[in-house]
Amino acid sequence: MFDKLSDRLGGVFDRLRGRGALNEADVREAMREVRVALLEADVALPVVRDFIDKVTEQAVGVQVLKSVTPGQQVVKIVNDALVDMLGAEQSDLNLAVAPPAIIMMVGLQGSGKTTTTAKIAKMLKTKQGKKVLMASLDVNRPAAQEQLGTLGTQTDVATLPIVQGQMPVDIAKRAMQAAKLQGFDVLILDTAGRLHVDQQLMDEMQAVATVAVPQEILLVVDSLTGQDAVNVAKSFGERVDLTGIVLTRMDGDARGGAALSMRAITGKPIKFAGVGEKLDAIEAFNPSRVAGRILGMGDVVGLVERASEMVEKEDAEKLAAKMAKGQFDMDDLRTQFRQMTKMGGLGALAGMMPGMKKAKQAMDASGMNDKLLVHMDAIIGSMTPKERAKPELLNAKRKIRIAKGSGMTVQDVNKLIKMHQEMASAMKRIRKMGGLKGLAAMFGGGKGGGDLGGAMEGMHGLPPGAMPPGMGGFPGMGGGGGMPPDLARLLNKKK
């Protein structure tokens, strides 16, 4: 997400921060590079022009140029301007009405509208405890109603029974009646995908909106369509009163022009971003956190939320009990790997870590990507239960057998053993420091050094500290700092 733009801006700001003092010419030259970067990211020209004028005016001020850290000040100004351009505040769904709250989904054919409907329904059910009913109003696309029914089964969300021959307005009325009678909190109407030149379908969409009077009308657009996504939003906004936008396939959008242009041109907030194909791969769109990712500042809050959702309570409790005794075997290490995979793997986590841009590049160059987790898991899986419980049993003969069984080399097995030894040593130090109190001390800012991040640094020849400060102690991350306080508190609460 935003990879190309982030790389370009990162280079510009690295050069600014590398200078002890800045003059107006330095800032204006940097802003010209930022302008080119935004245009290459497919951001609309009027938006780029306004953004650069606003940032330049503030950045060439006396207070910035004469500050102790002028480069850092310029980065902050750009960050604040990005947040403002993206919408300043996170915009939540308006569900504070007498139930059922009605959400109407609209969009072009192929934008991912039906899948997004199921994603939002699942999110409302699992995160907010809402009783949700989905209804497909798409009578044009073959098997569209059946598709929503299948997604309803996968997400365990109710769908309106199909009545053949009914028209969209009649289906909407039946769905509203069913939602009221059966006590649903939220009704989501999935309308037919349409072309903005299709007058009949656009009229049908207006008719449904008139009958349903939805609290939310969400436009689903494919972020990969770039500037056309903005044009789509404008054309739909002329026909119905849009309340928000959902950008799909944001995980595949390395440029990000649609996201950066959408709010400024349409005035409508981006409420959600689809970040993958799985039915839980949707995020609330938070402007300040997105700006942080673009500028390489990470998204620790997002990481906290992902950890709280993915870390299994039972696994955490078992591991905490073993850690308190200074115990850590290969099964525990395997659990750490699997938690990292659930949270999106090394690549996804790296994008949410402050200062991880260069570390991620070093990881990729050394072959330390998500395949590493799969390979290490395969090695552990080739061990017997006794060997996993007592890694000290692993002699040369056993290592050869394990390497052959996992399709890896003896050197890979040795690297895994070294990684485990680093972690086990950390567990013993925790016990000497007072069990879980010592663990909290390590999480809170001590020099952990022996966690999985530090072990991975040594394992792949990365320089010490390639895993940045502030990530020590977190399962699978960081090599020498403390866990961010918010993350530590959340994980402690999870346990």
C-alpha positions in Angstrom: 0.0 0.0 0.0 1.5 3.3 -1.2 4.9 1.6 -1.6 6.1 3.7 -4.6 5.0 7.0 -3.1 6.4 6.1 0.3 9.8 5.2 -1.3 9.9 8.4 -3.2 9.0 10.6 -0.3 11.3 8.7 2.0 14.3 9.6 -0.2 13.3 13.3 -0.3 13.0 13.5 3.5 16.1 11.5 4.2 18.1 14.1 2.3 16.4 16.9 4.2 17.0 15.4 7.6 20.6 14.7 6.7 21.4 18.4 6.5 22.1 20.4 9.6 20.5 23.6 8.2 18.0 24.4 5.4 17.4 27.4 3.3 14.4 28.4 1.3 15.9 27.0 -1.9 16.4 23.6 -0.3 12.8 23.4 0.8 11.5 24.5 -2.6 13.6 21.9 -4.3 12.3 19.2 -2.0 8.7 20.4 -2.6 9.3 20.1 -6.4 10.3 16.4 -5.8 7.2 15.9 -3.6 5.1 17.4 -6.4 6.5 14.9 -9.0 6.1 12.0 -6.6 2.4 12.8 -6.0 1.7 13.2 -9.7 3.4 9.9 -10.4 1.2 8.4 -7.7 -1.8 9.5 -9.9 -3.0 12.1 -7.4 -5.3 14.7 -9.2 -3.4 17.8 -10.4 -5.7 20.3 -8.5 -5.1 18.4 -5.3 -1.4 18.3 -5.8 -1.2 22.0 -6.5 -3.2 22.9 -3.4 -1.2 20.5 -1.3 2.2 21.8 -2.4 1.2 25.5 -2.1 0.0 24.9 1.5 3.1 22.9 2.6 5.6 25.2 0.9 4.0 28.3 2.5 4.5 26.8 6.0 7.8 25.1 5.3 9.7 28.2 4.2 8.7 30.1 7.3 11.4 31.5 9.6 10.3 29.3 12.5 11.0 26.1 10.4 14.2 27.2 8.7 15.8 28.4 12.0 14.6 25.5 14.1 17.0 23.0 15.6 15.7 20.2 13.4 14.3 21.9 10.2 14.2 18.7 8.2 12.1 17.0 10.8 9.8 20.1 11.0 9.2 19.9 7.2 8.3 16.2 7.5 5.8 17.1 10.3 4.2 19.8 8.1 3.9 17.4 5.2 2.4 14.7 7.6 -0.2 17.2 8.9 -1.1 18.3 5.4 -1.5 14.7 4.3 -3.8 14.0 7.2 -5.9 17.1 6.4 -6.1 16.0 2.7 -7.2 12.5 3.7 -10.0 13.8 5.9 -8.4 14.7 9.3 -10.7 12.5 11.4 -11.8 8.9 11.0 -15.4 8.7 9.9 -17.4 6.0 11.5 -20.7 4.5 10.3 -23.9 6.2 11.5 -25.7 3.4 13.3 -27.2 5.5 16.2 -30.8 5.3 15.0 -33.8 3.2 15.8 -33.0 -0.2 14.4 -32.6 -1.4 11.8 -29.9 1.0 10.6 -29.9 0.7 6.8 -26.6 0.7 4.8 -26.9 0.8 1.0 -24.0 -0.4 -1.1 -23.5 1.1 -4.6 -20.7 0.9 -7.2 -19.6 -0.1 -10.6 -19.6 -3.7 -11.9 -16.5 -5.6 -10.7 -15.6 -3.2 -7.9 -15.9 -5.8 -5.2 -19.2 -4.6 -3.8 -20.8 -7.9 -2.8 -17.6 -9.1 -1.1 -17.3 -5.7 0.7 -20.9 -6.1 1.8 -20.0 -9.4 3.5 -16.8 -7.9 5.0 -18.6 -5.0 6.6 -21.4 -7.3 7.9 -18.8 -9.6 9.5 -16.9 -6.7 11.0 -20.1 -5.2 12.5 -21.1 -8.6 14.0 -17.7 -9.6 15.4 -16.4 -6.2 16.5 -19.6 -4.4 17.5 -21.9 -7.3 18.3 -24.5 -6.2 15.9 -27.2 -8.5 14.5 -26.9 -8.0 10.7 -29.1 -8.9 7.8 -27.8 -8.8 4.2 -30.0 -8.5 1.2 -29.0 -8.7 -2.5 -30.9 -6.4 -4.8 -28.9 -7.5 -7.8 -31.3 -9.2 -10.2 -29.2 -8.6 -13.3 -25.9 -10.5 -12.7 -26.4 -14.2 -12.8 -26.2 -15.9 -9.4 -25.5 -12.6 -7.6 -28.0 -13.3 -4.9 -26.7 -16.8 -4.5 -23.2 -15.4 -4.1 -24.3 -13.2 -1.2 -26.0 -16.2 0.4 -22.8 -18.1 0.1 -20.8 -15.3 1.7 -23.5 -15.1 4.4 -22.9 -18.8 5.3 -19.1 -18.2 5.4 -19.4 -15.2 7.7 -22.3 -16.6 9.7 -24.4 -13.5 8.8 -28.1 -13.8 7.9 -29.2 -13.2 4.3 -32.7 -12.4 3.0 -34.3 -15.5 1.3 -34.4 -15.2 -2.4 -37.8 -14.8 -4.1 -37.5 -15.3 -7.9 -38.9 -12.5 -10.1 -39.0 -9.7 -7.5 -37.6 -6.3 -8.6 -35.0 -4.4 -6.5 -37.4 -1.9 -4.9 -39.7 -4.8 -3.8 -36.8 -6.7 -2.4 -35.7 -3.6 -0.5 -39.2 -3.3 1.0 -39.3 -7.0 2.0 -35.8 -6.7 3.5 -36.8 -3.7 5.6 -39.9 -5.5 6.9 -38.0 -8.7 7.7 -35.3 -6.7 9.5 -37.9 -4.9 11.7 -39.9 -8.0 12.5 -36.9 -10.2 13.3 -35.1 -7.5 15.4 -32.0 -6.9 13.3 -29.7 -4.0 14.3 -28.4 -3.4 10.8 -29.7 -4.1 7.3 -27.2 -3.9 4.4 -28.6 -3.6 0.9 -26.3 -4.8 -1.8 -27.5 -3.2 -5.0 -26.6 -4.2 -8.6 -23.3 -3.2 -10.0 -23.8 -0.6 -12.8 -22.1 1.6 -15.3 -22.3 5.3 -14.8 -23.6 5.6 -18.3 -26.4 3.1 -17.6 -29.4 5.4 -17.1 -31.9 2.7 -16.2 -29.7 1.2 -13.5 -28.9 4.6 -12.1 -32.6 5.4 -11.9 -33.2 2.1 -10.2 -30.5 3.0 -7.6 -32.3 6.3 -6.9 -35.6 4.5 -6.5 -34.2 2.1 -3.9 -32.6 5.0 -2.0 -35.9 6.9 -2.0 -37.8 3.8 -0.6 -35.2 2.7 1.9 -34.0 6.1 3.2 -30.7 4.6 4.3 -28.5 6.2 7.0 -25.4 5.3 5.0 -24.9 5.1 1.2 -21.5 3.7 0.6 -19.8 3.8 -2.8 -17.4 0.9 -3.4 -14.6 1.8 -5.8 -11.5 -0.1 -7.0 -8.5 1.9 -5.9 -6.4 0.5 -8.8 -8.5 2.5 -11.3 -6.7 5.6 -10.0 -8.2 8.9 -11.2 -11.2 7.1 -12.7 -12.2 6.2 -9.2 -12.6 9.9 -8.4 -14.7 10.4 -11.6 -16.9 7.5 -10.6 -17.5 9.0 -7.1 -18.5 12.3 -8.7 -21.0 10.7 -11.1 -22.6 8.6 -8.3 -22.7 11.6 -6.0 -24.8 13.5 -8.5 -27.5 10.8 -8.3 -27.6 9.8 -4.6 -26.5 11.4 -1.4 -23.3 9.4 -0.7 -22.2 9.3 2.9 -18.9 7.6 2.4 -16.5 5.7 0.2 -15.0 2.2 0.5 -11.7 1.7 -1.5 -11.1 -2.0 -2.4 -7.8 -3.6 -3.4 -5.8 -1.0 -1.4 -3.2 -3.7 -0.7 -2.4 -3.9 -4.4 -2.3 -0.1 -4.9 1.4 0.9 -4.7 0.6 4.4 -5.9 -2.4 5.5 -3.8 -3.7 8.3 -6.0 -7.3 7.4 -5.6 -7.1 7.5 -1.8 -5.2 10.8 -1.8 -7.6 12.5 -4.3 -10.9 11.2 -3.2 -11.7 13.2 -0.1 -10.3 16.5 -1.5 -12.3 16.3 -4.7 -15.6 14.7 -3.6 -15.8 16.0 -0.1 -16.9 12.5 1.0 -15.0 10.6 3.7 -13.2 7.3 3.0 -14.7 5.0 5.6 -13.1 1.7 4.9 -10.2 0.2 2.9 -10.2 -3.4 1.6 -6.7 -4.8 2.1 -7.0 -8.4 0.9 -9.3 -11.1 -0.4 -10.1 -12.7 3.0 -13.4 -11.7 4.6 -11.7 -10.1 7.5 -9.4 -8.1 5.3 -11.0 -4.7 5.7 -9.9 -1.7 7.9 -11.5 1.5 9.1 -9.8 4.3 7.1 -7.9 6.4 9.6 -6.2 9.4 7.9 -3.5 10.0 10.5 -2.4 6.4 10.5 -2.5 6.2 6.7 -0.3 9.3 6.5 2.1 7.7 9.0 2.4 4.7 6.7 3.0 6.8 3.6 5.8 8.7 5.4 7.4 5.6 6.8 6.3 6.4 10.4 4.4 3.2 10.8 1.1 2.5 12.4 1.6 1.1 15.9 -2.0 1.6 16.9 -3.1 -0.6 13.9 -0.5 -3.1 15.0 -2.0 -3.1 18.5 -5.4 -3.7 17.1 -4.3 -6.5 14.8 -2.4 -8.2 17.7 -5.5 -8.0 19.9 -7.6 -9.7 17.3 -5.1 -12.4 16.2 -3.3 -13.5 19.4 -5.2 -16.5 20.8 -6.0 -16.0 24.5 -5.4 -19.7 25.3 -2.0 -19.7 23.5 -1.0 -16.5 25.3 -1.9 -17.9 28.7 0.0 -21.1 28.1 3.1 -19.2 26.9 2.9 -16.8 29.8 2.8 -19.7 32.3 5.8 -21.3 30.7 7.7 -18.0 30.5 7.1 -17.5 34.2 9.0 -20.8 34.8 11.8 -19.9 32.3 10.6 -22.5 29.8 10.5 -22.1 26.0 10.6 -25.1 23.6 10.3 -25.5 19.9 6.5 -25.7 20.1 6.4 -22.3 21.7 8.7 -20.9 18.9 6.3 -22.5 16.3 3.4 -20.7 18.0 5.3 -17.4 17.6 5.8 -18.0 13.9 2.1 -18.8 13.4 1.0 -15.7 15.3 3.1 -13.6 13.0 1.6 -15.4 9.9 -1.9 -14.7 11.2 -1.1 -11.0 11.6 -0.1 -10.8 7.9 3.5 -12.0 7.9 6.8 -10.1 8.0 5.9 -7.8 5.1 2.6 -6.7 6.4 3.9 -6.1 9.9 7.0 -4.2 8.6 4.7 -1.7 6.9 3.1 -0.9 10.3 6.4 -0.5 12.2 8.1 2.9 12.7 11.4 3.0 10.9 11.0 -0.4 9.3 11.4 0.7 5.6 15.2 0.2 5.6 14.9 -2.9 7.8 12.4 -4.4 5.4 14.7 -3.8 2.5 17.6 -5.5 4.4 15.3 -8.4 5.2 14.2 -8.8 1.6 17.8 -8.6 0.4 18.9 -11.4 2.8 16.0 -13.6 1.9 14.2 -13.0 5.2 10.7 -12.8 3.8 7.4 -14.6 4.6 8.8 -17.9 3.2 11.2 -17.9 6.1 8.3 -18.5 8.5 7.0 -21.4 6.4 10.5 -22.9 6.2 11.1 -22.7 9.9 7.6 -24.1 10.6 8.4 -27.0 8.3 11.7 -27.7 10.1 9.9 -27.8 13.5 7.2 -30.0 12.0 9.9 -32.6 11.0 10.9 -33.0 14.6 9.5 -35.6 16.9 7.4 -34.4 19.9 10.2 -35.3 22.1 12.7 -33.3 20.1 10.4 -30.3 20.1 10.1 -30.5 23.9 13.9 -31.1 24.4 15.9 -29.4 21.6 19.1 -30.4 23.3 18.6 -33.9 21.9 19.2 -32.6 18.4 22.6 -34.2 17.5 24.1 -34.4 14.0 22.3 -37.5 13.0 18.9 -36.1 14.0 19.6 -32.8 12.3 20.3 -34.6 9.0 17.0 -36.5 9.3 15.1 -33.3 10.1 16.7 -31.4 7.2 15.7 -34.1 4.7 12.2 -34.4 6.1 11.6 -30.6 5.8 13.3 -30.1 2.5 15.8 -27.7 4.1 19.6 -27.9 4.8 21.4 -28.8 8.0 22.6 -25.2 8.1 19.0 -24.0 8.2 18.3 -26.4 11.0 21.3 -25.0 12.9 20.0 -21.5 12.4 16.6 -22.4 13.8 18.3 -24.0 16.8 20.3 -20.8 17.3 17.2 -18.8 17.1 15.5 -21.0 19.7 18.5 -20.7 22.0 18.3 -16.9 21.9 14.7 -17.0 22.9 15.2 -19.6 25.6 18.0 -17.5 27.1 15.7 -14.6 27.2 13.1 -16.6 29.0 15.7 -17.7 31.6 16.7 -14.1 32.2 13.0 -13.2 32.6 12.7 -15.8 35.3 15.8 -14.5 37.1 14.3 -11.0 36.9 11.2 -12.1 38.7 9.0 -14.0 36.3 6.2 -12.0 34.7 7.3 -8.8 36.5 10.6 -9.2 34.8 8.9 -9.8 31.5 6.9 -6.6 31.9 10.2 -4.8 32.6 11.6 -6.1 29.3 8.5 -5.1 27.5 8.5 -1.7 29.0 11.9 -0.5 27.6 14.7 -2.6 28.8 17.4 -4.0 26.4 15.7 -7.2 25.5 18.2 -8.2 22.8 17.4 -11.9 23.0 13.9 -11.8 21.5 13.0 -13.3 18.1 13.8 -10.1 16.2 17.3 -10.1 17.6 17.7 -13.7 16.8 16.6 -13.1 13.3 19.1 -10.3 12.9 21.9 -12.7 13.7 20.4 -15.5 11.8 20.4 -13.6 8.5 23.5 -11.5 8.9 21.5 -8.3 9.4 23.3 -5.5 11.2 22.4 -5.2 14.9 19.4 -2.9 15.3 18.1 -3.6 11.8 14.9 -4.4 13.6 14.2 -1.0 15.1 14.1 0.1 18.7 10.6 0.1 20.2 9.8 -3.4 19.0 11.6 -5.6 21.5 9.6 -8.2 23.4 6.7 -8.3 20.9 6.3 -11.8 19.5 8.5 -11.9 16.5 9.5 -8.3 16.3 12.3 -6.0 17.4 15.9 -6.5 18.4 16.8 -4.3 21.3 14.1 -1.8 22.4 11.0 -2.1 24.6 7.5 -2.8 23.4 5.4 0.3 22.8 3.4 0.9 26.0 0.0 0.7 24.2 0.9 -2.6 22.7 2.2 -4.0 26.0 -0.9 -3.0 27.8 -3.1 -4.5 25.1 -1.3 -7.8 25.1 -1.2 -8.0 28.9 -5.0 -7.4 28.9 -5.3 -10.2 26.2 -3.5 -12.6 28.5 
